[in-house]
Amino acid sequence: MDLKALSRCILLFSFALVPLASAPAAPEVIRVPFHSARGLVLLDGQLNGKAAVFLLDTGSNVSFVDMRSAPLRFKAEKVRRVGMGGCIVVHARVNLGDGEIPDQKLCVADLSDISKDAGERVDGFLGEDTLRQFSSVRIDYRARVVELER
């Protein structure tokens, strides 16, 4: 074997030892259509398999479910401190677009005033505790879609 052929073999062998860099996995993006009512961003989803409307509430540090939308089959937890008061916490499966949050904690509250203000039934709020499960939350007003990126 001549020197030129030997150097080609060594070069090919060295490339075989270098691991191929794999492209980073594309982030999972859940696209959730929304509608608005009186300036509120409302997401159509499901709560434990039943149709529900959620208010996207970036100003709340906890998520809520309306007491009329919280069926008795919810698994209740101890009272959770919220601000100066507390609330009963339930666990629920929340579906948004093609994504699912299988064990979301929600404070039970009377949201009837919010429903009146919105002019339609609001079954829950999705606050910071829900939103921080995602690396980013984008609101595309032109496409009327909220994108939740994991």
Rosetta blueprint (number, residue, H / E / L):
1 M L
2 D L
3 L H
4 K H
5 A H
6 L H
7 S H
8 R H
9 C H
10 I H
11 L H
12 L H
13 F H
14 S H
15 F H
16 A H
17 L H
18 V L
19 P L
20 L L
21 A L
22 S L
23 A L
24 P L
25 A L
26 A L
27 P L
28 E L
29 V E
30 I E
31 R E
32 V E
33 P E
34 F E
35 H E
36 S E
37 A E
38 R L
39 G L
40 L E
41 V E
42 L E
43 L E
44 D E
45 G E
46 Q E
47 L E
48 N L
49 G L
50 K E
51 A E
52 A E
53 V E
54 F E
55 L E
56 L E
57 D L
58 T L
59 G L
60 S L
61 N L
62 V L
63 S L
64 F E
65 V E
66 D E
67 M L
68 R L
69 S L
70 A L
71 P L
72 L L
73 R L
74 F L
75 K E
76 A E
77 E E
78 K E
79 V E
80 R E
81 R E
82 V E
83 G L
84 M L
85 G E
86 G E
87 C E
88 I E
89 V E
90 V E
91 H E
92 A E
93 R E
94 V E
95 N E
96 L E
97 G L
98 D L
99 G E
100 E E
101 I E
102 P E
103 D E
104 Q E
105 K E
106 L E
107 C E
108 V E
109 A E
110 D L
111 L L
112 S H
113 D H
114 I H
115 S H
116 K H
117 D H
118 A H
119 G L
120 E L
121 R L
122 V L
123 D L
124 G E
125 F E
126 L E
127 G L
128 E H
129 D H
130 T H
131 L H
132 R L
133 Q L
134 F L
135 S L
136 S E
137 V E
138 R E
139 I E
140 D E
141 Y L
142 R L
143 A L
144 R L
145 V E
146 V E
147 E E
148 L E
149 E E
150 R L
